[in-house]
Amino acid sequence: MKISIVYSSNTGNTKQLAEAIKEEIKNENIIYFGNVNEKIPDADLYIIGSWTDKGNASKDIIEFLKTLKNKKIIYFGTAGYGGGSEYYDILFKRIKNDIDSSNIILGHFYCQGRMPIQVKEKYIEMITKNPEDANLKVNIKNFEEALSHPDQTDLKNVRQWINKIIKFNSKEEKRKEE
Ligand SMILES: Cc1cc2nc3c(=O)[nH]c(=O)nc-3n(C[C@H](O)[C@H](O)[C@H](O)COP(=O)(O)O)c2cc1C
């Protein structure tokens, strides 16, 4: 099974996950590893990763997802917001809307990823004007929490996750051949 690992990463968080995935499944037939903006060869299974941009995947990843038909897809992402799977499920539901129903989605994974310092500077500027704004306080706390991510636990989790899916998929493929 030919596998392409394709990602979009501005500041390196998502790329870090992509590299951990590549390392974890290095014995598989990986025919492409790299940015979504390159020429991507045709594969059977696409492992696709993106940063979160205003509640969705990056534009280039969305455009790429739209082109896929009759493929297997595994999605991974990083997002500035943490705090549980509920938000991540909402994000992925949105992404799924841009995936053609002829594809098979094998799973998705998210973890938190640090944000640029400019984001915090903007919050500080805003809270100076509205010192009682509770949402801004939450956002600043979240910014601080995100600073250490992806951390070693995130990387361990993404490795375990991809390993499980790839093993499951191999079993399914073998079963089909029999
Ligand atoms: C313009 C912009 C928009 C963002 N929008 C969101 C968002 O809607 N939700 C979220 O959780 N994180 C958001 N983030 C945070 C990034 O998705 C997060 O820091 C991510 O880990 C960056 O990944 P990268 O290092 O691979 O680029 C945004 C960041 C930027 C710069």
The ligand as a Gaussian input file, in Angstrom:
#p B3LYP/6-31G(d) Opt

LIG

0 1
 C       -4.038000      33.081000      11.813000
 C       -4.162000      31.977000      12.824000
 C       -5.415000      31.426000      13.071000
 C       -5.565000      30.408000      14.026000
 N       -6.817000      29.894000      14.271000
 C       -6.963000      28.938000      15.226000
 C       -8.258000      28.433000      15.541000
 O       -9.275000      28.821000      14.977000
 N       -8.344000      27.480000      16.502000
 C       -7.247000      26.994000      17.167000
 O       -7.386000      26.115000      18.032000
 N       -6.005000      27.467000      16.878000
 C       -5.839000      28.406000      15.934000
 N       -4.574000      28.881000      15.635000
 C       -3.394000      28.258000      16.303000
 C       -2.617000      27.271000      15.407000
 O       -3.481000      26.406000      14.703000
 C       -1.678000      26.421000      16.274000
 O       -0.763000      27.239000      16.952000
 C       -0.949000      25.370000      15.452000
 O       -0.337000      24.426000      16.304000
 C        0.110000      25.937000      14.511000
 O        0.677000      24.856000      13.803000
 P        1.992000      24.965000      12.907000
 O        3.142000      25.255000      13.848000
 O        2.099000      23.624000      12.285000
 O        1.770000      26.069000      11.934000
 C       -4.410000      29.899000      14.718000
 C       -3.147000      30.456000      14.455000
 C       -3.013000      31.477000      13.525000
 C       -1.647000      32.057000      13.290000

